[in-house]
């Protein structure tokens, strides 16, 4: 399975993109802004292609297990081997304050003059999580390519 994020708006405080799964548009994304020098928790990850695995440790995993239930949630979508970053996840959130380098997802996008925000984040997360989770459970390779337009 191949996910792709096309970053198309590079704002002062955030980055907005579209997330595709196997060529089909699924939702919008929101990340921190690009910086020449990384600021922990305030910088988006570099363009590139990364494997995704399920992460079954940490606070996010515990919170999402409680939020979605163990029948649905089998682990966080965790990007592997991101240079200079650790624990990069795909998760729910609405504004850049909700991310610390991770990728947020939403069904709708509101573009502001300085900041953008996502709407219906949980619905988007549920929509993308199921096919990705199922592919990972089947032991398929899942990758995400991130490009800046």
TORKOL-4160 file (C-alpha; in steps of 0.2 Angstrom, whole numbers, padded with zeros to 4 digits, m for minus):
149
<pt num="1" X="0000" Y="0000" Z="0000"/>
<pt num="2" X="0006" Y="0017" Z="m0005"/>
<pt num="3" X="0001" Y="0033" Z="0004"/>
<pt num="4" X="0006" Y="0050" Z="m0003"/>
<pt num="5" X="0006" Y="0067" Z="0005"/>
<pt num="6" X="0007" Y="0082" Z="m0007"/>
<pt num="7" X="0011" Y="0097" Z="0002"/>
<pt num="8" X="0003" Y="0112" Z="m0007"/>
<pt num="9" X="0003" Y="0127" Z="0005"/>
<pt num="10" X="0018" Y="0132" Z="0015"/>
<pt num="11" X="0012" Y="0144" Z="0028"/>
<pt num="12" X="0021" Y="0154" Z="0041"/>
<pt num="13" X="0015" Y="0143" Z="0055"/>
<pt num="14" X="0009" Y="0127" Z="0046"/>
<pt num="15" X="0010" Y="0116" Z="0030"/>
<pt num="16" X="m0006" Y="0110" Z="0022"/>
<pt num="17" X="m0007" Y="0095" Z="0010"/>
<pt num="18" X="m0018" Y="0081" Z="0003"/>
<pt num="19" X="m0016" Y="0063" Z="0008"/>
<pt num="20" X="m0019" Y="0049" Z="m0006"/>
<pt num="21" X="m0020" Y="0031" Z="m0003"/>
<pt num="22" X="m0015" Y="0021" Z="m0019"/>
<pt num="23" X="m0019" Y="0036" Z="m0029"/>
<pt num="24" X="m0036" Y="0040" Z="m0022"/>
<pt num="25" X="m0038" Y="0056" Z="m0012"/>
<pt num="26" X="m0043" Y="0052" Z="0006"/>
<pt num="27" X="m0041" Y="0069" Z="0016"/>
<pt num="28" X="m0031" Y="0084" Z="0020"/>
<pt num="29" X="m0016" Y="0085" Z="0031"/>
<pt num="30" X="m0008" Y="0098" Z="0042"/>
<pt num="31" X="0009" Y="0099" Z="0049"/>
<pt num="32" X="0021" Y="0111" Z="0057"/>
<pt num="33" X="0030" Y="0123" Z="0045"/>
<pt num="34" X="0047" Y="0120" Z="0036"/>
<pt num="35" X="0062" Y="0127" Z="0045"/>
<pt num="36" X="0080" Y="0128" Z="0040"/>
<pt num="37" X="0085" Y="0123" Z="0057"/>
<pt num="38" X="0075" Y="0110" Z="0066"/>
<pt num="39" X="0065" Y="0117" Z="0082"/>
<pt num="40" X="0059" Y="0101" Z="0092"/>
<pt num="41" X="0040" Y="0100" Z="0091"/>
<pt num="42" X="0039" Y="0114" Z="0079"/>
<pt num="43" X="0046" Y="0108" Z="0062"/>
<pt num="44" X="0039" Y="0097" Z="0049"/>
<pt num="45" X="0048" Y="0082" Z="0043"/>
<pt num="46" X="0058" Y="0081" Z="0027"/>
<pt num="47" X="0051" Y="0076" Z="0010"/>
<pt num="48" X="0055" Y="0058" Z="0007"/>
<pt num="49" X="0047" Y="0040" Z="0007"/>
<pt num="50" X="0045" Y="0031" Z="0024"/>
<pt num="51" X="0039" Y="0015" Z="0030"/>
<pt num="52" X="0024" Y="0014" Z="0041"/>
<pt num="53" X="0022" Y="0002" Z="0056"/>
<pt num="54" X="0010" Y="0000" Z="0070"/>
<pt num="55" X="0017" Y="0007" Z="0086"/>
<pt num="56" X="0009" Y="m0001" Z="0102"/>
<pt num="57" X="0019" Y="0009" Z="0115"/>
<pt num="58" X="0017" Y="0026" Z="0122"/>
<pt num="59" X="0004" Y="0039" Z="0127"/>
<pt num="60" X="m0004" Y="0041" Z="0110"/>
<pt num="61" X="m0007" Y="0022" Z="0109"/>
<pt num="62" X="m0015" Y="0022" Z="0126"/>
<pt num="63" X="m0026" Y="0037" Z="0123"/>
<pt num="64" X="m0032" Y="0030" Z="0106"/>
<pt num="65" X="m0035" Y="0013" Z="0113"/>
<pt num="66" X="m0047" Y="0021" Z="0125"/>
<pt num="67" X="m0054" Y="0033" Z="0113"/>
<pt num="68" X="m0057" Y="0021" Z="0099"/>
<pt num="69" X="m0058" Y="0004" Z="0108"/>
<pt num="70" X="m0046" Y="m0011" Z="0106"/>
<pt num="71" X="m0057" Y="m0019" Z="0092"/>
<pt num="72" X="m0053" Y="m0004" Z="0081"/>
<pt num="73" X="m0036" Y="0003" Z="0087"/>
<pt num="74" X="m0022" Y="m0009" Z="0085"/>
<pt num="75" X="m0008" Y="0003" Z="0086"/>
<pt num="76" X="m0003" Y="0021" Z="0080"/>
<pt num="77" X="0002" Y="0024" Z="0062"/>
<pt num="78" X="0021" Y="0027" Z="0065"/>
<pt num="79" X="0033" Y="0033" Z="0051"/>
<pt num="80" X="0050" Y="0024" Z="0052"/>
<pt num="81" X="0067" Y="0031" Z="0051"/>
<pt num="82" X="0063" Y="0049" Z="0048"/>
<pt num="83" X="0080" Y="0058" Z="0048"/>
<pt num="84" X="0082" Y="0069" Z="0064"/>
<pt num="85" X="0065" Y="0064" Z="0071"/>
<pt num="86" X="0057" Y="0051" Z="0082"/>
<pt num="87" X="0039" Y="0045" Z="0085"/>
<pt num="88" X="0032" Y="0053" Z="0070"/>
<pt num="89" X="0013" Y="0048" Z="0069"/>
<pt num="90" X="m0002" Y="0051" Z="0059"/>
<pt num="91" X="m0016" Y="0056" Z="0071"/>
<pt num="92" X="m0031" Y="0067" Z="0074"/>
<pt num="93" X="m0029" Y="0086" Z="0077"/>
<pt num="94" X="m0036" Y="0102" Z="0070"/>
<pt num="95" X="m0022" Y="0116" Z="0071"/>
<pt num="96" X="m0003" Y="0116" Z="0071"/>
<pt num="97" X="m0003" Y="0117" Z="0090"/>
<pt num="98" X="m0010" Y="0099" Z="0090"/>
<pt num="99" X="0006" Y="0092" Z="0081"/>
<pt num="100" X="0024" Y="0091" Z="0086"/>
<pt num="101" X="0031" Y="0086" Z="0069"/>
<pt num="102" X="0017" Y="0073" Z="0066"/>
<pt num="103" X="0004" Y="0073" Z="0052"/>
<pt num="104" X="m0013" Y="0078" Z="0056"/>
<pt num="105" X="m0028" Y="0073" Z="0045"/>
<pt num="106" X="m0045" Y="0081" Z="0042"/>
<pt num="107" X="m0060" Y="0079" Z="0030"/>
<pt num="108" X="m0061" Y="0098" Z="0027"/>
<pt num="109" X="m0049" Y="0112" Z="0027"/>
<pt num="110" X="m0050" Y="0130" Z="0032"/>
<pt num="111" X="m0036" Y="0141" Z="0025"/>
<pt num="112" X="m0033" Y="0157" Z="0035"/>
<pt num="113" X="m0021" Y="0171" Z="0031"/>
<pt num="114" X="m0008" Y="0165" Z="0044"/>
<pt num="115" X="m0014" Y="0148" Z="0050"/>
<pt num="116" X="m0025" Y="0134" Z="0043"/>
<pt num="117" X="m0036" Y="0122" Z="0052"/>
<pt num="118" X="m0043" Y="0105" Z="0049"/>
<pt num="119" X="m0061" Y="0100" Z="0052"/>
<pt num="120" X="m0069" Y="0082" Z="0055"/>
<pt num="121" X="m0052" Y="0076" Z="0060"/>
<pt num="122" X="m0058" Y="0060" Z="0069"/>
<pt num="123" X="m0069" Y="0055" Z="0054"/>
<pt num="124" X="m0054" Y="0057" Z="0042"/>
<pt num="125" X="m0043" Y="0047" Z="0054"/>
<pt num="126" X="m0055" Y="0033" Z="0055"/>
<pt num="127" X="m0057" Y="0033" Z="0036"/>
<pt num="128" X="m0038" Y="0031" Z="0033"/>
<pt num="129" X="m0034" Y="0021" Z="0048"/>
<pt num="130" X="m0044" Y="0005" Z="0043"/>
<pt num="131" X="m0036" Y="0001" Z="0026"/>
<pt num="132" X="m0019" Y="0005" Z="0033"/>
<pt num="133" X="m0021" Y="m0005" Z="0049"/>
<pt num="134" X="m0028" Y="m0020" Z="0039"/>
<pt num="135" X="m0014" Y="m0019" Z="0027"/>
<pt num="136" X="m0001" Y="m0019" Z="0041"/>
<pt num="137" X="m0010" Y="m0033" Z="0050"/>
<pt num="138" X="m0009" Y="m0043" Z="0034"/>
<pt num="139" X="0010" Y="m0040" Z="0034"/>
<pt num="140" X="0010" Y="m0029" Z="0018"/>
<pt num="141" X="0023" Y="m0016" Z="0016"/>
<pt num="142" X="0015" Y="0001" Z="0019"/>
<pt num="143" X="0025" Y="0017" Z="0013"/>
<pt num="144" X="0021" Y="0035" Z="0013"/>
<pt num="145" X="0029" Y="0047" Z="0001"/>
<pt num="146" X="0029" Y="0065" Z="0006"/>
<pt num="147" X="0032" Y="0079" Z="m0007"/>
<pt num="148" X="0032" Y="0098" Z="m0007"/>
<pt num="149" X="0024" Y="0105" Z="m0023"/>
